[in-house]
Amino acid sequence: MSTFLQEPVFLAEPIEKCLFDDGFDGFSCLIRSSPPAGNGFQLCWEGVLGMQLIDGKPDVSVSLFLYSRNHRLGMMNHTDGSYLEIVYEGSLENGGQWTTLEWLEDGFGEFLAYDSYGGQ
């Protein structure tokens, strides 16, 4: 993921909180960029990295939220907010690649809690 985004990716929570305890095969964890710095746009991001098994095969993706000056960015026609969906295609064992799928509207309000970087 770090190579795809061309910058460091940091876990925003302990790895233990990323694993599911209820027997569900998969994980979900909050990742983020470095905090915003400087006087310009102060761009940064955070996202939810997740994996679940679908038909016995891992489905890995990241829902990424972009921020400028601690305000969440998105598509103008997405009144409920936007996020960038990035999907891993290929085999986890034999290699694959991250691909940008598309901007999606948060029509169900699933990601309202990510209104600002770090929940600030």
GROMACS elastic network, one bead per residue, 0.5 to 0.9 nm:
[ bonds ]
;  ai    aj funct       b0    kb
    1     4     6  0.50990   500
    1     5     6  0.62209   500
    1     6     6  0.82973   500
    1     7     6  0.88527   500
    1     8     6  0.86828   500
    1     9     6  0.73487   500
    1    88     6  0.89475   500
    1    97     6  0.87882   500
    1    98     6  0.69368   500
    2     5     6  0.52438   500
    2     6     6  0.56997   500
    2     7     6  0.54903   500
    2     8     6  0.53296   500
    2     9     6  0.55070   500
    3     7     6  0.68170   500
    3     8     6  0.81173   500
    4     7     6  0.81236   500
    4    97     6  0.82314   500
    4    98     6  0.64869   500
    4    99     6  0.82664   500
    5     8     6  0.79476   500
    5     9     6  0.83844   500
    7    33     6  0.75986   500
    7    34     6  0.88852   500
    8    32     6  0.86313   500
    8    33     6  0.64979   500
    8    34     6  0.75372   500
    9    31     6  0.65303   500
    9    32     6  0.58444   500
    9    33     6  0.54758   500
    9    34     6  0.77996   500
   10    30     6  0.86563   500
   10    31     6  0.54703   500
   10    32     6  0.53178   500
   10    33     6  0.61892   500
   10    34     6  0.75399   500
   11    14     6  0.71845   500
   11    15     6  0.75906   500
   11    29     6  0.74384   500
   11    30     6  0.61888   500
   11    32     6  0.65073   500
   11    33     6  0.89707   500
   12    15     6  0.89587   500
   12    29     6  0.77880   500
   12    30     6  0.53736   500
   12    31     6  0.52063   500
   12    32     6  0.63247   500
   12    46     6  0.86231   500
   12   118     6  0.84398   500
   13    16     6  0.82688   500
   13    17     6  0.67945   500
   13    18     6  0.77368   500
   13    29     6  0.71828   500
   13    30     6  0.64429   500
   13    31     6  0.78561   500
   14    17     6  0.56633   500
   14    18     6  0.72386   500
   14    29     6  0.87216   500
   15    18     6  0.52340   500
   15    19     6  0.72241   500
   15    29     6  0.76559   500
   16    19     6  0.58986   500
   16    20     6  0.88391   500
   17    20     6  0.77508   500
   17    27     6  0.89067   500
   17    28     6  0.83389   500
   17    29     6  0.72751   500
   18    26     6  0.89323   500
   18    27     6  0.54447   500
   18    28     6  0.50504   500
   18    30     6  0.79337   500
   18    50     6  0.87125   500
   19    24     6  0.89696   500
   19    25     6  0.87591   500
   19    26     6  0.68992   500
   19    28     6  0.66843   500
   19    29     6  0.79708   500
   20    23     6  0.68136   500
   20    24     6  0.59990   500
   20    25     6  0.72713   500
   20    26     6  0.65820   500
   20    27     6  0.57970   500
   20    28     6  0.77923   500
   21    24     6  0.70671   500
   22    25     6  0.87721   500
   23    26     6  0.88968   500
   24    27     6  0.83136   500
   24    52     6  0.80479   500
   24    53     6  0.87738   500
   25    51     6  0.82327   500
   25    52     6  0.60517   500
   25    53     6  0.62677   500
   26    50     6  0.72901   500
   26    51     6  0.50044   500
   26    53     6  0.66026   500
   26    58     6  0.81471   500
   27    49     6  0.80498   500
   27    50     6  0.54619   500
   27    51     6  0.53430   500
   27    52     6  0.67753   500
   28    48     6  0.65958   500
   28    49     6  0.55969   500
   28    51     6  0.65221   500
   28    52     6  0.86657   500
   29    47     6  0.83120   500
   29    48     6  0.56295   500
   29    49     6  0.53892   500
   29    50     6  0.64502   500
   30    46     6  0.71392   500
   30    47     6  0.57523   500
   30    49     6  0.62848   500
   30    50     6  0.88154   500
   31    45     6  0.86650   500
   31    46     6  0.55685   500
   31    47     6  0.53201   500
   31    48     6  0.61831   500
   31    49     6  0.67256   500
   31    64     6  0.89801   500
   32    35     6  0.83050   500
   32    44     6  0.79237   500
   32    45     6  0.57508   500
   32    47     6  0.61173   500
   32    48     6  0.87001   500
   32    64     6  0.88717   500
   32   117     6  0.85425   500
   32   118     6  0.85256   500
   33    36     6  0.84356   500
   33    44     6  0.59116   500
   33    45     6  0.55319   500
   33    46     6  0.61801   500
   34    37     6  0.84832   500
   34    44     6  0.68558   500
   34    45     6  0.81649   500
   35    42     6  0.84925   500
   35    43     6  0.85227   500
   35    44     6  0.63911   500
   35    45     6  0.84033   500
   35   117     6  0.79732   500
   35   118     6  0.86120   500
   36    41     6  0.86182   500
   36    43     6  0.58786   500
   36    44     6  0.55528   500
   36    45     6  0.88365   500
   36    67     6  0.88101   500
   36    68     6  0.81403   500
   36    69     6  0.75566   500
   36    70     6  0.80577   500
   36   117     6  0.87391   500
   37    40     6  0.81757   500
   37    41     6  0.88124   500
   37    42     6  0.55683   500
   37    43     6  0.80073   500
   37    44     6  0.88104   500
   38    41     6  0.80143   500
   38    42     6  0.62513   500
   39    42     6  0.66625   500
   40    43     6  0.83017   500
   40    69     6  0.84956   500
   41    67     6  0.89993   500
   41    68     6  0.55941   500
   41    69     6  0.62293   500
   42    67     6  0.78596   500
   42    68     6  0.53463   500
   42    69     6  0.52791   500
   42    70     6  0.78041   500
   43    66     6  0.73534   500
   43    67     6  0.56553   500
   43    69     6  0.68569   500
   43    70     6  0.81607   500
   44    65     6  0.86716   500
   44    66     6  0.61283   500
   44    67     6  0.53513   500
   44    68     6  0.66309   500
   44    69     6  0.85595   500
   44    70     6  0.81729   500
   44   117     6  0.74868   500
   45    64     6  0.68727   500
   45    65     6  0.54988   500
   45    67     6  0.57078   500
   45    68     6  0.86704   500
   45    72     6  0.88006   500
   45   117     6  0.68316   500
   46    63     6  0.85351   500
   46    64     6  0.58940   500
   46    65     6  0.54675   500
   46    66     6  0.68431   500
   46    67     6  0.83881   500
   46   114     6  0.82992   500
   46   117     6  0.67686   500
   46   118     6  0.78838   500
   47    62     6  0.62945   500
   47    63     6  0.52922   500
   47    65     6  0.56852   500
   47    66     6  0.85611   500
   47    83     6  0.88522   500
   47   114     6  0.85710   500
   48    61     6  0.81962   500
   48    62     6  0.53965   500
   48    63     6  0.52341   500
   48    64     6  0.66279   500
   48    65     6  0.87528   500
   49    60     6  0.75513   500
   49    61     6  0.59571   500
   49    63     6  0.67335   500
   49    64     6  0.84701   500
   50    59     6  0.81239   500
   50    60     6  0.57546   500
   50    61     6  0.56494   500
   50    62     6  0.62922   500
   50    63     6  0.85254   500
   51    58     6  0.63213   500
   51    59     6  0.54106   500
   51    61     6  0.66239   500
   51    62     6  0.89204   500
   52    57     6  0.81002   500
   52    58     6  0.56329   500
   52    59     6  0.53680   500
   52    60     6  0.68067   500
   53    56     6  0.53155   500
   53    57     6  0.51136   500
   53    59     6  0.58940   500
   53    60     6  0.87538   500
   54    57     6  0.52827   500
   54    58     6  0.62632   500
   54    59     6  0.63990   500
   55    58     6  0.83779   500
   58    91     6  0.84507   500
   58    92     6  0.79615   500
   59    87     6  0.81588   500
   59    88     6  0.75420   500
   59    89     6  0.84417   500
   60    86     6  0.87896   500
   60    87     6  0.61201   500
   60    88     6  0.54624   500
   60    89     6  0.80019   500
   61    85     6  0.70833   500
   61    86     6  0.55661   500
   61    88     6  0.58868   500
   61    98     6  0.84918   500
   62    84     6  0.80305   500
   62    85     6  0.58863   500
   62    86     6  0.51392   500
   62    87     6  0.64522   500
   62    88     6  0.85157   500
   63    83     6  0.61489   500
   63    84     6  0.57681   500
   63    86     6  0.64950   500
   63    87     6  0.88486   500
   64    83     6  0.55339   500
   64    85     6  0.62746   500
   64    86     6  0.74934   500
   65    72     6  0.68145   500
   65    73     6  0.73487   500
   65    74     6  0.81762   500
   65    82     6  0.75441   500
   65    83     6  0.52249   500
   65    84     6  0.65783   500
   65   111     6  0.89826   500
   65   114     6  0.73188   500
   65   115     6  0.85572   500
   65   116     6  0.88837   500
   65   117     6  0.85354   500
   66    71     6  0.82596   500
   66    72     6  0.57271   500
   66    73     6  0.54144   500
   66    74     6  0.74573   500
   66    82     6  0.89996   500
   66    83     6  0.75634   500
   66    84     6  0.82167   500
   66   116     6  0.89407   500
   66   117     6  0.83573   500
   67    70     6  0.54158   500
   67    71     6  0.51526   500
   67    73     6  0.54224   500
   67    74     6  0.88532   500
   67   115     6  0.86839   500
   67   116     6  0.69629   500
   67   117     6  0.66605   500
   68    71     6  0.53604   500
   68    72     6  0.66511   500
   68    73     6  0.68933   500
   69    72     6  0.85341   500
   70   115     6  0.83727   500
   70   116     6  0.53046   500
   70   117     6  0.57609   500
   70   118     6  0.89615   500
   70   120     6  0.79155   500
   71   115     6  0.68940   500
   71   116     6  0.56163   500
   71   117     6  0.77128   500
   72    81     6  0.80974   500
   72    82     6  0.85301   500
   72   114     6  0.78292   500
   72   115     6  0.56354   500
   72   116     6  0.58502   500
   72   117     6  0.78044   500
   73    76     6  0.89512   500
   73    81     6  0.78892   500
   73    82     6  0.73051   500
   73    83     6  0.83544   500
   74    77     6  0.86057   500
   74    78     6  0.70843   500
   74    79     6  0.89468   500
   74    81     6  0.60765   500
   74    83     6  0.66320   500
   74    84     6  0.85326   500
   74   103     6  0.80501   500
   74   105     6  0.85024   500
   75    78     6  0.53958   500
   75    79     6  0.82020   500
   75    81     6  0.75026   500
   75    82     6  0.60852   500
   75    83     6  0.85694   500
   75   103     6  0.75147   500
   75   104     6  0.85598   500
   75   105     6  0.80599   500
   76    79     6  0.70417   500
   76    81     6  0.87258   500
   76    82     6  0.88361   500
   77    80     6  0.88887   500
   77    81     6  0.89165   500
   77   105     6  0.86979   500
   78    81     6  0.54421   500
   78    82     6  0.60540   500
   78   104     6  0.81016   500
   78   105     6  0.54189   500
   78   106     6  0.76463   500
   78   107     6  0.81592   500
   79    82     6  0.81457   500
   79   105     6  0.79124   500
   79   106     6  0.85632   500
   79   107     6  0.84030   500
   80   105     6  0.65736   500
   80   106     6  0.55642   500
   80   107     6  0.57065   500
   80   108     6  0.80584   500
   80   109     6  0.68606   500
   80   112     6  0.84948   500
   81   104     6  0.85295   500
   81   105     6  0.58392   500
   81   106     6  0.52983   500
   81   107     6  0.75946   500
   81   109     6  0.80405   500
   81   111     6  0.82596   500
   81   112     6  0.78644   500
   81   115     6  0.87963   500
   82   103     6  0.64963   500
   82   104     6  0.55478   500
   82   106     6  0.54937   500
   82   107     6  0.86126   500
   82   111     6  0.88320   500
   83   102     6  0.84731   500
   83   103     6  0.56603   500
   83   104     6  0.55050   500
   83   105     6  0.65812   500
   83   106     6  0.70285   500
   83   111     6  0.84969   500
   84   100     6  0.76260   500
   84   101     6  0.75698   500
   84   102     6  0.58789   500
   84   104     6  0.62469   500
   84   105     6  0.89436   500
   85    99     6  0.88780   500
   85   100     6  0.64682   500
   85   101     6  0.55855   500
   85   102     6  0.56426   500
   85   103     6  0.62286   500
   85   104     6  0.69037   500
   86    98     6  0.66509   500
   86    99     6  0.56882   500
   86   101     6  0.54058   500
   86   102     6  0.74040   500
   87    97     6  0.83606   500
   87    98     6  0.56341   500
   87    99     6  0.54383   500
   87   100     6  0.64881   500
   87   101     6  0.64898   500
   88    91     6  0.86739   500
   88    92     6  0.87763   500
   88    96     6  0.68957   500
   88    97     6  0.56115   500
   88    99     6  0.62471   500
   88   100     6  0.88999   500
   89    92     6  0.87323   500
   89    95     6  0.87835   500
   89    96     6  0.55060   500
   89    97     6  0.54903   500
   89    98     6  0.62166   500
   89    99     6  0.71084   500
   90    93     6  0.88365   500
   90    94     6  0.77589   500
   90    95     6  0.61654   500
   90    97     6  0.64870   500
   90    98     6  0.87957   500
   91    94     6  0.51677   500
   91    95     6  0.51437   500
   91    96     6  0.54836   500
   91    97     6  0.87791   500
   92    95     6  0.55594   500
   92    96     6  0.67269   500
   93    96     6  0.86351   500
  100   103     6  0.87463   500
  104   107     6  0.85793   500
  105   108     6  0.85376   500
  106   109     6  0.53828   500
  106   110     6  0.63830   500
  106   111     6  0.66123   500
  106   112     6  0.80345   500
  107   110     6  0.77411   500
  108   111     6  0.82588   500
  109   112     6  0.53429   500
  109   113     6  0.86643   500
  110   113     6  0.79697   500
  111   114     6  0.56484   500
  111   115     6  0.78720   500
  112   115     6  0.59053   500
  113   116     6  0.80201   500
  113   119     6  0.72434   500
  114   117     6  0.69731   500
  114   118     6  0.78267   500
  114   119     6  0.63938   500
  115   118     6  0.89523   500
  115   119     6  0.69272   500
  115   120     6  0.85922   500
  116   119     6  0.51834   500
  116   120     6  0.58459   500
  117   120     6  0.61788   500
